[in-house]
Amino acid sequence: MTIECDVAIIGAGPAGSAAARVLASKNHRVVVLTKSIDPLHGRAESLPPSTRRVLARIGVLPAVDAAGLYRTTGNSIWWGEREGNVETFAVPESAAGYQVLRPTLDALLRREAEAAGASMLEGVQVCRVEMDDHGVRLTCQRDEHGSTIDVRASMTLDASGRTGVMANRGWRRHQPGFSSQAYIGAWTSPRGWDLPDPTHTVVETYDDGWAYSVPVSATARHIGVVVDGARSAVSREPDLLRKYLGEIGKTRVLAALADVGTLERAWACAASMYDATRYAENRCMLVGDAGSFLEPLSSFGVKKALASGWMGAVSAHSALAYPDRRIDALAFFTAWERRVYLSSLRRSCEYAREAYARHPRPFWAVRAAVEMPPPDFDVDERAMFRQPDVLEAFDRLKTSGQVRFSRAAAVNDARMVFIRNDEIVVDEGLVLEGCDEPIRFVADVDLVALRDLACAVTALPDVLDDYQRRFGEVSLPALLGALSLLVAKGILVVR
């Protein structure tokens, strides 16, 4: 049996299903190859409120909101021996985060991908991958009766997670110092849990690792411990249960939770950090956990997978629809993945150093000794708007009525690759004093579009009205701030 498509996606977790839905909605022929969902070993996951924006970009936010998932208002953290720090999300209740079992979330996302037109082949294992300059051929086997399926695609996205069908062909790179293993248990308590806020994810450090708990209802929650993976091979019953309960016994807050609950089942899984030497090559891309795995302590794993799936889909679509942009699209995706991973590694190093000060034991010592990568270029929009020259321009423009702008005589532009209307484009970026790289957007305002529009009108209110009419709603303070930035940095001249 041979199937031809535009994009073959290996794996239907959050990254794979997100990519499938976006690509199918852009009228690409998408085939997803995936194993069956295992409902017994699916972790409870925490999705912060910021995940809503990613879900909206993928087009699944209404379905997620309608699914009746358990909502969360924040996190409760016990770091070392200090008193618990209850962190409440600064969002309205309607925009709270989600606590969800992965099998539930995965099934929902698969349905949404299929509704958009993606084809799902379940119970399929990819046995062989061949690539050339024209496409990809995947030889697959069905679990049920061993029949062979040949899938031929223009591009393939490896979303197979830690399995790494493509990633393990020499692309994967394990992070020194962050070798970890997780032991997870599903617990129930009919009378609930004695916590400051039972909807919260709970995190607690201890001498030999850290522990966490994510609720999925008022009476059910998962409790996990993360330990040194180099010293703790994945265990089986009864060693697994003994190891798991022994680690929980070293904690304080989570041991108290376990005391009032009943353990339904427990399992172990690898939790080590890794990234890739390359995330995209020719006609293959690594999305989600296939490309990199973040320290679970960040609680951004599923959000990152969803964002990676969306970003991979946008890049793949651009490469397929505009062949002349393929190299730029794949390079943009690679740069984004590297930036996300390094940002997470920096946070993990910071957490480890803080924990080591309170727990001077081997688990934390190894992690605290990892060299922290330098920060990448990132626009600090608030700091940029607070610069004295920008504030001065803001005050001047705020009191102006009639005003004429013209472009500065000096050349201030550069070639830049960025996303516009869910496509990778190559266009003009602005070189601003104090910025290491060209930029195009600040506070969701297109600086180049604003510059050109400002030169065509004579009244400041017209600039604001015309921009919103042509490019969509943005806040007036953001538009005025962006305009002030262009004036302060010499991109626009007031005449």
N, C-alpha and C positions, 0 to 999 in steps of 0.2 A: 504494500500500500504506500503510495507517495502523495504527500500533501505539499502544495506550493503556497507560499505566503510572502508578504512583505517583511514581516518581523516575526521571528520565533523567540519566545520568552521562556527561559528555563526556570521554573519555580513560580508559585502563585501565593507567596506570602504578601505582606504589605507592599513591598517594592515592586514585585512582579505584577500584582493585580492593579496597582496604581498606574504603572507604565502601560499595561494592556488597555485600561480604560481610556487613558488619554490618547494613545495611538489609534485605537479603534474609533474614537469620536472624531478623529481627523481623517477618517475614511481609509485607513491602512488596513490591509488584511493581516490580522494578528492571530497567531496560534500560541497558546500557553501549554507547556508540557509540565505536568506536576504529579507528584505523589499524592496519595490520598491523605486527608487531614487525620491526624492522630488526636482524638479528643481527650485522651487520658494524660498526655504529657505536655499539654499546652500551658504555658506560663500565664500568670496574671500580669498584665502590663499597665503602666500608668502613662496616660497621654495628657500633657499639660495643655492649658487653654490655647497656647500659641499654635497647637496642632490644628485648630479649627481653620486657620487660614490656609494651611496646606490641603486639608480635606476639601475646602471650597475650590481651590485651584484644580484639584483632581475631578471635582464635580460630584463628590459623594457626601458632602456635609448634610444635606437634607435626610439622606438615608441613615446616616450615623445618628443624627439627632432623633430620628423616628424609631430607632432600634431599642430604646429603653435601657441604654447602658447605665451602669452605676456612675453617678457623677461625684466628682471630688472637688473640694474647695482649697486644697493645699497639701503641704507636707509637714510632718512632725519629725524633727531630727535631734537625736542624742549623739553628740560628737564627743567622744571621750567620756569623761565623768561629769561633764557639765549638765546643768538642767536642760530639759528639752526646749528646743526652739520651734515654736509653732509658726509656720510660714503660711499665710493665707493669700491666695491669688488675688491680685487687685483687679478683679473683673466682676461684672454682675453675675448673679446666680445662673441666668440663662446662658452665659458663656463660660461656665465652669469646665474643668477638665473631665476626662473619662477614666474609669477603671474598668478594664475589660479582659476577658479570657481570650488569648490569641486564637484558639479555634473559632470562637464566635466572630471575632473581627475578621479573620481570614475568610470565613464563609460569606460574610456580608460583602467584602470587597470583591470576591470572586463573582458573586451575583451581579454586582454593579458593572464589572468588566464585561460579563456576558451580555448584559442588557445594552451595553454600548456597541456590541457586535463582535467582541473577541470570542474565539473558539477555545474551549477548554478540553484538553485531553488528559483525563485523570488516570492514575495508576500507571504512569509511564516513566520509564527510566532511560535517561540519555546514555548511550553506551559509547558513542563515537562522534567526534566533531571534526569536520574537514572544512577549511576555509581557503578561498582564493580571492582574486581581485574582483570577482563578479558576484560572489555570494557565499552562503554557508550551507552545508549539508549536515544534518543531524540524524544519526541512526539510533532509533529508539526501540525499546522493547516494552510491551504491555505486561504488567505484573500478573494479570489473570491467566493468560494462556500462552505467553511467550511469543506472540506474533510480532513481527518486525514492521516498524513504520519508518519511512524515510521522509524527513521534513526538509524542504529546500526553501531557503529564505534569502532575502537581500541583506538582512542584518539579523544578528541575534543578541539578545540581552540576557546575560547570566544573572539570574535573581535567585540562585539556588542556595543562598545563605552560606553557612559554614561549610556545607558540602563542597561548594566552589567547583562546579563542573569544569568551567574554563579557568577560574582563578588558580586552581591547584595544578595547572600546567606550567608552573614556574612564575606566576604573577604574584602570588601571595607572599607577604613578608610579616613574620611575627614580631611583635613589639617586645624587646628585651625589658625585663623587670615587671611585666604585667601578665605573667602566666597565672591564670585563675581557673578555678573550678567552682561550680555552684551546686549546692544541694537544696532542693526545693520540696516543700510539702504543702498539701492542700488541707486546710483545717476548717472545722465548723464549730460554732458556738451558738446554740439556740437563744441564749440570753444576750448575745452581742459581746462587745469588747470594751474594756475599761480604758478609754483613750481620750485625750482632750477633744479630738474630733475623729470619730470612727471612719469617716470617709477618706481620711488622709493616708498617703503612703508614709510608712514609718521607716526611718533609717537609723541604725545604731552601729557605732564602731566598737570593737573590742580588741584585745591583745593580738589575736591570731587571724583577724579578718574583719569583715563587716557583715551586717545582717540587715534584712529589709522585710517589709510586709506590705502587700498590696491587697486591699479588699475588692471583692467582686459583688458583694451584696452586704446587707446589714449583719448577716450571720456567717458568711464564708469569706475566707481570705487565704492567700498564700503567704508562707513565711519561708524565706530563703537565706542561706548563708553563702558567702563567697570566701574561699580559702585559697591557699597557695596551690596552684595547679601543678607545680613542679614536684611537690611532695605528696600530693593526694591524687592517685590514679582514680579514674571513675570506678566506683564501687558497685557491687551487686548485693542483693539481700543475702544474709542478714547484716553484712558489714556496712552496707549503705545506711541502713536505719540506725545502727549504733553510732556511726560517724556523724550522721545528721543531728541526732538528738544530743550527742556529746558537744557539738559546736554550739547548738542553741543554748545548752546549759552554761556556756561561758558568757552569755549575754545577760543583760539585766531586764530591759524593757520587753524584749521579745520573748525571753524565757517566761515572764509573767503572762504574756499573751497566750503562749502555748499551754500554760498551766490551766487555763480556763477553757481550752478548746480540745477538740478530738481530732487526731490525725487520721485523715482518710487514706492518703497514699503519699509516697515520697519517691523522688527520682534524682538523678544526677545528670549534669551536662557541662560541657566545656564552656568557659566564659573568658578566655584569654583575648586580649586586644591584638588586632593585626590590621595591616593595610595592604596596599598593593604597589608593586614597582611601576605598574601602569594600569590605568582604569579603562582605556579604550585603545583599540588597535584595529586598523583596517575596517572590518565589519562586525566587530564584537565589542560589547561594553559590559562592564561589571557594575551592577546596581545593587543598592542596599547592602546587606551583610555579606554578599559575595565579594564586594570590593573592600570593605573595612568593617570592623566590629568595634564599637565604642565600649569603654568601661561602663558596666551596667549602672554604676553609681550616678552617672549623669542623668538617668531617667529620660534620655532623649533617643533611645534606640529605635523605637517604632516611628517617632516623628522623623528621625533622620532617614529611615528606610522609605517612608512615604515621600519625603522631599527628594530623595535620590531617585525614586521611581519616576516622579514627575519631571525632574531635571533630565534624567536619561531619555524619557519619552520626547521631551522638547528637542533635545539634541539629535535623537534618532530621526524624528520627523524632519528636522531641518536638513539633515544629511541626505535623506531620501528625496525630499521635495526639491531641494536646491543642491545638486551635486557639487557645484563650485564652492559651497560652504562646508563641505564634509570635514575637511581638515580642521577648519576653525571651530566647528561644532564639537568635534571630539576633543579638541584641545581645551575648549571652554569647560566641558564636562569634567575632564581630568583635573583641571585647576580647581574647580568647585569642590570635587571630592577630596582633594588633598588639603584644601583650606579647612573643610569641615573636620577632617580627621585630626589635623594638627591643633586646631582650636580645642577639640575634646581632649587631646593628650595633654595640653597645657593645663586644663582644668583638673584632670586626673592627677597630675604632678602636684598641683597646688593642694588638692585635697589630701594627698598622701603625706606631704610635708607637714601639714597641720596635724594630721592624725599621728604621725611619728613623734611629734613633740609631746603627745599625751600617751602614746603606746610605743615606747622604744623597744620594739620587738622585731624579729626578722621579717615578718610579713610586710610591715610598714617600712622598715629600713631599706629593703630592696627597691620598693617603689619610690621612696623619697630620694634615692640616689640617682634616679633616671634624669638625664639632662633635659631640662625644659626647653622645647623649641622656641625660637624667637617669634614674636607676634607678626602676622602678615599685615600687609597694608589693609586698613579698614577705615572707612569714613566715620568719624565721630561727629554726627550731625549736630548734636547739641553744642559741643565745644566749638564747632565751626560757626554756628549762629551767634555764639557769645563773644566772638573775637571783637576787639574794640572797633576796628575799621568797618566790620559788618554792622555792628550796633549803631555806629554813626550814620552809615548809609540808610539803615532802617528808619531812624528818627527823621532823617531828611526826607525820605520818600513818603513817610506816613503823613506828613503835613503838606505834601505837594498836591496840586490839582492838575494843571496842565504841565506836562513834562515831555521832553523829547529825548529819545535815546538813539545812539548810533554805535556801531561796532568799533572797537578799538582798532587802530591801524596795525598793531603787532599781531603776529600769528599766534593763536592760543589753542589750536586744535591738534588732535592726534588720532590715528586709527585706533578703533576700539571694538571689541567683540562683546556683545551683551544680549539680553533677552528683551524682545519687544513683541507684544501681542502673541505670546507663547511660541516665539520662533527665535532662533539664534540669528542675529544680524551683525553685519560689519558696517560700522558707520562712524561718524565723528564723535570724539570725546573731547572734553575740555581739560586743558592743563592749568591747574590752579596753583598759586603759590602755597607752599607748605604741604602739598599732596605728592606722594611718591609715584602715583599712577594717574592716568587720565580718568575722569569721572563723567558720568552722563546724567545720573539721577541723584537728587538730594531731597529727602522727605517726600519721596514719590513724585517729585516734580522733574520733568524733562528739561534740563538746563539749556540744551541746544534749541529746543523748540521755543522755550521762553525767551531766549536771546533774540531769535529771529522774529518772533511775534512782537516783542517790545519795540523793535525798530520800525514797525509798520503802523503804530498808533501814536496819538499825541496826548491822550488822557490816561492817567494811571488806572482809573476804574475800568477802562476799556481793555487794558492788558489782562486784568484779572477775569473779566467776563469772557473775553475771547478765548483765553486758555481753557477755562472750564467748559465752554461750549464745544471746543474742538478736541480736547484731550481727556475730558472726564472730571469728576468731582475731586478736588483736593481742598484742604482747608485754606482759608484766606491768609492766616498767619504763615503757613508754609510757603505759599506763593510769594508773599511779600518778602519773606526771609530769603527765598531763593533769588529773587530779583535784587535784593540788597547785597547778596553774596556776589552776584555778577558785577554789580557796580563797584563794590569794595575791592575785588580782585582784578579790576581793569579789563573785564571782558566787555562791559558796556560803559559808555561814556554819556553822562547827562549833559545835555546842551541847553 
